[in-house]
Amino acid sequence: MNARTFPRIKMGRAVTALLLLAVLSTAALVHLVWYRTASRNIEAVVASLDAQSTAAVRNELSSNLALVSSSAEIVRSVFFQGAIRPDDEVKREFLFLSLLREQPAIAWIGFGFPDGRFFGAHALPDGEIEMVEIGWAPLSKPRPLRRDLYKPIPGDIFFENRLKAESVYVPEGSPWYRLGRTSAEPAWSLVNILPNGFEPAIVVSKKVEVFGHFEGVVMVAVSLHRLSAILGGLKMPEGSKAFVLARDNAVLATSEPSDGMVAAHLKDFAASDALAAAVALAASPEKPDGSRTLVASKALGPIFVSSGKLPFEDWRLVTAIPRATFAGDIDANTERLIFIIGGIAVLAAVTAILFARILFARPLSRLAEQLHMIERFELDAVEHRPALLTELDHFSSALKRMSSGLAAFARFMPVEVVRPLVDGGLKPRPGGELRDITVLFADLPGFTELTEEFGAGVEPSLTRFLTLSIAAIHAEGGTVDKFIGDAVMAIWNAPGNVPDHALRACRAAAAIRDAMHAMAPIAPKHDEIRVRIGINTGVALVGNIGSTERLSYTAIGDVVNLASRLVGVAKDKGVEIALSDETLRKTRDLIQTRPLGCVGIRGRIAPVRVHTIDPAVMAD
């Protein structure tokens, strides 16, 4: 029987049959061997319950801390989107107060400015909230401090008092500020000093950048005292205890602090604390995530000690749960369980039939649809479709990541070039065609001098220049060909047709120039000439240039060389834009220019007539 005639069955029906077989066979097996295996498996059952309880505590704690991280992201997003500016005192105060009141776990929400200023909202132990603002001052001088106290009232808060003093707190010297500024991801840190003094806390921080400009660092802090309160408020089995430990077994928080204080280390707990003693014996940073140890205790009997890593730093959540917490009910119900197995089997079978389609058939159908979208290169339409089953959910996430990876090709090669290859099942190979195109080169004047003067500090200015150049080129339908040092090369009328390509290239050049003049100059001596641009129009060879192993979609020919040379002409003539006579002709006189005369070009016999576009002319 060959592949064409082999019978096929739908996944939903196959899974339903397998589930029914598994449920019924398991029920029969359990029914036959229960009494023999119950005594041997009791520890496994108890361990399973311990794992579930530990996982629940871990997930709930992680959720609380995830809310802390989310609060930092909310503030960062609000500032990034421009809904509220960091310097808008009234609106940012309202934002911080709102978030602080909605998240009882949070002790601080603050923002550190690049110049050393700080603004934050602090939840006091008595329920009051204070707004703390630290102003700027020269180095080695105390900084002005303002504290506004708010008292909670039903449904609102009431301004109570304002205090002014001085502060020696330096935000930019704090670990949360340094880590947040240099990290692309949320940075977690353990700090002892906050704006009000000694207050051990865990802090998540994120940098805020708006259009590439660093605005400051957002911080959200949870004091270790509040972290212990969170642990104490979680639903844990009776008689158990949870600990948050650092790598050296230092105790960051515990669900039952001794005498209201958090011990500094496991060895500092009283010898009568059997749960802490069990954790001290079993907990080790070298143990794998999810490890579980059974520790014997004279006072409480066997104790399950479970350790799991938290999703930040090297911190661990360790739970200590006496076996008796679970085993008492299990031992009592062992005799009854055999009569319940039949009902469970029937219920499981019915559940399998009802939910097989929900759990398997529908998600698989959606995954097939996503695969077809990728096949058609409709990458923007691919999205993560959550599924109840972990594997299918991971599969959907993998498809989304794969589509994002394919979409990243658009940063290196235009989608208009890639899609025909995918749709036709073609392999990219060397080749090209002659097309009438317009080529634009743009670079920063004196970039070599700037690099020597500023070193790596010139990178933000280069990034801003390239970013606004790409935006202007794309806005006019151009294709970014490549970056050459500080220069960008773009082409129009390839790979897609752009009838007015010369005019669009000129408009893009003017937009780049205007955008550069709208920003502060990179250096005082570069104030008048911010950019140099060369534009030329003509026939070039456009296509996949290279070898069978490595290709680049680009344009080559005399028209490209002349466009590059015109950048030097712009420098010699003291202008920012230089375009050839052919480009001006192709614009059909829809732009006004100023002639620069005929210029000799290296490598060309005949001189070239060159024009420029003055800002005043474009304004007209």
N, C-alpha and C positions, 0 to 999 in steps of 0.2 A: 504494500500500500504506500503510494508516494505522498509527497507533502501536499499535493493539490486535493487528493481525495480523503486525506486523514480527517476524521470527524473532529470538530471543535465544539467546545462548550463555553458558555459565557462565564466570566469570572465570578459574578454574583452567585450563580447556581453552584459552581464548584466550591466556593467558600462556604455556602450554606450547608452543602453536603458534608464537607470536612468538619465544620463546626458541630453538626449533629452527630457525626461519627465520634468526634472527640468527646463531646459531652456524655453521650450514652455509654461509650466504652469506659470513660473515667468513672462514671457513676457505678457501673457494674463492678469495676475493679475495686473501687473504694468499699462497695457493699461486701465483697467477698473477703477482703483482707483487712478490713478496718480494725478489728479487735487485735489482730496480730501486730499491726503497724502503729496503732495509736500511741502506745507507750514509747516507741522509739522516735516518733515524729513530734512529740509534744514540744521538744526544745526548738524544733524548726518552726512550729506554729507560733510559739512565743517570740522567737527571733523575728518572724515576719511582722507580727503586731508591733514589735519594738521599732522595726524599720519604718513602718507606716507612720507611727507616732513621731519618730525622729524627722522623717521627711516632711510631715505636716508642719512641725515647728520650724524646720529650716525654710520651707517655702514661705511661711507666714512672716518670718523674720526678714527673708530676702525681699518679700513684697513691701514690707515697711521701708527697708532701705532703698528699694527701687523707687518708692514714692519720693524719698529724699533726693535721689538723682533726677527724678522727673521734675521736681520743683526747680532744681538748678537749670534744667533744660528749658523750662517754661520762661524763666527770667532771661536766659540767653536768647531764646527765640524772640521774645518781645522786643528786646533791645536790637537784635539783628534785623528784624522786620521793620524797625523804625516806628512801631506803634507807640513806644515810649522811649525817649532818649535818656541815657544814663544821667544827664545833667538836669533833667526835669524833676525837681525836688518833690513837687506835690504828687505827681502821678506815680513816680517810683515808690514813694512812701505808701500810697494806697495799695500798690501791687504787693509790696513786701508784707504789709499788714494783713492783707487778704490771704496770702499763701501761708503765713505763719499761723493764723487762726484756724485754717482748714487742716493743718498738719500738726497735731499735738506732739508728734515725735521730734519735731525740729526745734532746736534751741536758737539757732542763728540763721538768718538769711542776709547776706551782705554782698557788697560790690567794691572791689579795690580798683581805683583809677591808676593809670600809668604814672601820674605825677605824685603818687603817695597818698592821695585822699582816700577816705573810706566812708561808706554809708551802709548801715545795716539795721535790721530789726531783731531784737533779742527778747525771747520769752523768759520772764523771770519765774522763779519757783512759786511765788504766791499768786500766779495767774495774771499778773500785770505784764504789759509789753512796753519796752522802751525802744525808741528810735535813737540810734547812736550815729553821730556824724563827726568824723575827724578831718580837720582841714589841712591845708598845706602849710608847711613851714620849712625854712632852710635847714640843711643838715645840722645835727647836734643841737637843734632848738626844739623845745616842746611844741607840740602841735595843738591848735585849739580844738577843744572837745565840747560838743553839745549833746545833751541827753534829754529827750522828751519822753515823759512817763505817761502812759495811757492805762486807765483802769477799766476793766471789763464791766459792762452793764448788760442786762438782758437784750440780746439781739444786736448789740453794738459795743463800741468802746468810747471812753470819755477822756479827753485830754485833762491831765491832772497837774503836771508841773514841768518846768524846764530848768535844767541845771547846766551851767557852763563852767568848764574847768580846762585843764591841760592834759594831754596824753602823750606818753612816750611810745605808744604802739606804732610799729612800722609795718603796714600790710605787705609791702613788697619784699620784706625780709622773712615773712612767714612761709613755712613749707607749702601751705595750700596755694599761695599766690605763685610761688616759683614753679611748682609742679603743674598748676593749671595753665600757666602761660606757655610752657614748653611742650605740653602734651596735646595731641590731636583728639584724644579720647578723654572722658571724665576721669579726673585724677583723684584718688582716695589717699588721705594722709591722716596720721594720728598726731594731734597737736595738743600741747598743754597750755599754751598762752593764747587767749583770744582778746578782743578789744577791752574787755572788762577785767582782765587779769588772768589768774590761774583758773582754768576751766578745762580739764582734760576732755577731749571730744574727738570724734571721727568726722572728717570734713571731706566733702566732695566738691571739686572746683572745676570750672570750665572757662576757657577764654572766650571773649566776645570780640569778634571781628566783623566790621561792616565794610563791604567792598574792599577787602584786603587790609583795612586799617584797624590796628589793634586799639580797642576801646577800654579794655580792662578785664578783670577776672571775677566771675560770679562764684560765691561760696555758699554752701548750705551745710550746717554743722548739727550733729546730734551729740549732745554731751554723754559721757559714759554713764552718768547717773540716769539720764533718760533712757539710754539703751538698756540698762538693767530693769527699768520700769516696763519697757516694752517686753522684755523676756518674761517678767513676772506676770504680765497681762495675757500672755499666750495660753492657749488651751493645751495644757500638758497633762499626762496621766497623774493621778494623785500619788504623792510621795516621791515624785521625780524632780530632777533639777537640770537646768540647762546652763551652759557656760559658753561665752565667746572668748576664745584664747588667741593670743598672738603666737608667733612662731616659737618663742622661747617659753611657752606655757604661762606667760604673763596673762592675768585675768583682766580682760577689758570690761566684761559685764557678766552678771550672773542673775538668775531668776529669783534668788533668795539671798540678797546681800546680808552678811553678818552684821548685826547691830546697825543696819542702815548704811553701811559703808561697803565698798567693793574691795576685796583683798587684792594685793598687788601681785601675788603669785599663788599657785595651788598649794605650795607648802605652808602658806600663811594661814590656811584654814585650821580650825580647831580639830584636834585628833578625834573628837567625838562625831565629827561630820563624816559619816560612812560614805556618802555619795561623793564628796570631794576627794576623799582618800582613794576611792575606786577610780575616779578620773585621773588622779595623779599617777596611779600605777599603770593605767592602760593607755592614756593619751600620749601620743608621740607624733611630732611633725613629719617623721619619715614614713608613717603608715599611709597606705593609699586612701584616696577619697572613698568614703562610704564604708570604711572598715568598722567592724563590730567585734567587741571583746566581751567575754563573760568573766567577770571578776567575782571571786568568792569573798563574802563578807560575813563575819560572825554576827553582826547586829541585824542585818537585813537579808541574809542569804545571798544567792547569786544575783549579781547586778549586771545588766546589759549596759555597756559603755559604747556609744556610737559616735563616730567622728566624721564630719563632712566639711569640705572646704566651702567657704563663702565666696561669692563671685567678685572678690576684690582683695588685693594684697595677699598675704599668706595666712589670713585669719581663718579660724575653724569654729564651727558650731559643734559642741560636744554635749551630748545628753546622757544622763545616768538614770536608768529606770529599773527598779527592782523587778526581778522575774515574778515575784508574787503579785505584782500589780495586774498581770495578765493571767498567770497560770491558775489562780483561784477559780475564776469562772470557767476556764477551759476544763479543768479537772472535774468540776461539778457537772458540766454539760456533755461529757464524753459519752455517757450512756444514752443520752437523748439524741445525739447527733445522727445515729444510724436511721432513726425514723424520719429525720428531716431530709436525708440525702435524696430520697425518691422525689419529694416535692421540689427540691432544688434542681434536680436533673430535668424535670418537666419544665420548670420555669426557665432554666437556661436554654433548653431546646427551643421553646417558643420565642425567647428573646433572640436566639440566633437566627431564627427564620425571619422575625420582624425587622431586625436591624442589620442583617447582612447587606441589604441594598444600601442602607444609609452609611454603613461603615466602609463598604468596599466598592459596590457597583458605581455609585454616583461619584465618589472621589476619583476612581480610575477613569471614568468617562471624562471628567474635567481635565485630568492629567493628559489624556490623549488629545484633547482639544488644545491644550497648551503646547504640546509637541508639534501639532500641525501649524500653530502660529509661528513657532520658531522656524519650522521648515519653510514657511512663506516669508520669513524675515520680518514679521510684524512684531518686532521686539517691544514696542511701546505698549502693546496690548497684553503682554505676558505679565501676570501678577501672581503673587503668592495666594493660593487658595487653601486656607487652613483646613486640616483634616483631624478627626478625632484620633486616628491611629498615628503613632509617632513616625513610623517608616514612611507612610504616605505623605505626612506633613513635611518630613525631611526631603522627600522626593520633590514635592512642590517647591520647597525652598531652594533646592538644588537647581530646578528648572529656572527659577527667577534669577538665581545667581549666574547661571549659564547665559541667560538672555542679557543680563547686565554686562557680562564679560564680552559677549558678541557686540553689544551696543558700544562698548568701549572702542571698537575698531573705528567708529565714526570720528574719534579724536585723531586718528592717524590717516584714515582714508575716507573720503566722502561716502555716505550711504548710497548715493546714486551710482557709485562705482561698484560697491559690494553687492547690492541687491540683484542686479542682472546675473551675476555669477551664481548666486544661491538659487534664484528662481529657475535658471536653466541647467543647474547641475554642472556648471562649467568650472574648469580649473583655471586660476589666474596664470597667464603666461605673458612673456614679453611681447610688446607690440604697441602701435600707436597710429594716429591719423593726423593729417595737417588740418588745423583749424585756425580761423581768424579769432584771436583772443586779445584781451587787454591784460597786461602784467603790471603789478604794483609792487614796489619795494619801499619799505619804510624802516628807518632805524633812528637811534638816539644819537644826537650830535655829541662828540667828545666822550663816547662811552669808555674808551680805553683810559682816558684821563680820570673819569669818574671812578673806574674800577681801582686805579692806583691810589686815588684819594680816599675812597670810602671802603674799599675791600668788599667783604661780604655784605656790608650795609647797603650796597647799591641794589641788591636783589629785590627788595620790595618795590622800588621805583621801576625796575625792569618788568616785574610782574604786572604792575598797574598799566604800564605802557602796552605790553603785549595783550593784556585782557581787553582794554578799550579798543585796541586795533582790531582784534578778532571780532568784537561786537559790531564795530562799524563795517567791517568787511561782510560779515554775515547779514547785516541789515540791508545791504545793497546787493545781496544774492551772489557774493563772491565765494570762492573756495580757497581756504588757507592751504597753500602748497607745503611750506616748510618754514622752520625757524633757522636762521643762520646767525648764531651768536645773539647780538641784540637786534637783529633785523628780522622782519617778517616778509615773506613773499606770498602774494595772492594772485589768483587768476580769475578772469571772468569769461563766460561763454564756454566753459568746459568743467565737468563733463556734460552738464545740461546746457540747453540753448538759452542765451540771454541776449536778445536782439540789441538792446541799448547798453552793451557792456562798457563801452568807453565812458559814457555819461555816468554810469553807476560807479565806476572806478574813481572818477573825479569827485563825485559826491562823497565817497568813502574817504578819500584823502582829506577833503575839507573837514569831514567829521572828526577824523583822527587829530588833525591840527587843532580844531576848536576844543576838543576834549583835553588835549595836552595843555592848552592855555587856560583852561578852566581850573586846573590844579596848580598847586604851588610849585615853583621851579625846583628841579632836583638840586641845583646849586645856583647861587646868585649870578654867576657869569653865564649861566644857560637860560637867562630869563627871556631874552629876545627871540632866540631860535630854539624852539622846543623839540622839533622833529624835522627830519629831512625825508622827502618822498620823491621817488621817480616813477613815472607812468609812461608806458609805451604800448602801442597797438600794432598788431600785424599778425602774420601767419607763422605758427610754430608747430612743431611736432609734439602732440599731446597724447599721453597714454601711459601704459605700464612700462617703465624704463628700468632695466636692470638685467638680472640673470634669471635662470629657472629656479634658483634657490632663494633669491631675495629681489623683491620688486618695490618700486616706488612710483605712485601715480604723480606725474609732474609734467612740466613743459620745458622743452629745450629748443634753442635756436637763437638767431640774431636778435629777434624781438625781445627775448629775455635778457640777453647781454646788454642791449641798449637801455632797457629799463633800469638795470643795475647801475650802469654808467651815469644815468641821469641823477642819481642820488649825489654823486660827486659834483655834477654840474650845479645842483642846488647849493652845495657848499661853496663852490667858487663864486656863484652869483649872489650869495648872501640871502637866499630865499629858502622857504620851507617846502615848496612844491615845484617840481619841474616836470613838464609833460611835453611829449613830442608833438610835432606838427600833425602827424598822422592821427594821434589821439584826439587832438582838437578838431580835426576834420570829421572824425567819426561821431563826435558829439553833436554835429549838425548845428553848431553855433548856439547851442542851448545854454552854454555857460559863457561868462565874460572872462577874458584872460588879458594878461599884459605880456607883450613879446619881450623876450630876453635876447633876441638876435640869433645869429648862426654861431654854433659852437663846434669846435673840432673835438671829435671823440676818438680816444685811443683805439686803434684797430680798425678804424673806418677812414676811407679816403675822402669822401665828401663830407662837408660840415652838415650839422643837423640843426634845423630851426627849432628853437625851444621857447616855451611859454611858461608862465606861472599864473597861479590863482591867488590874488591878494585877498586878505580878510575883508577889506573894505569893499572889494568888487563883489565878493560872494554875498555880502550883506545887502547890496543893491539888488 
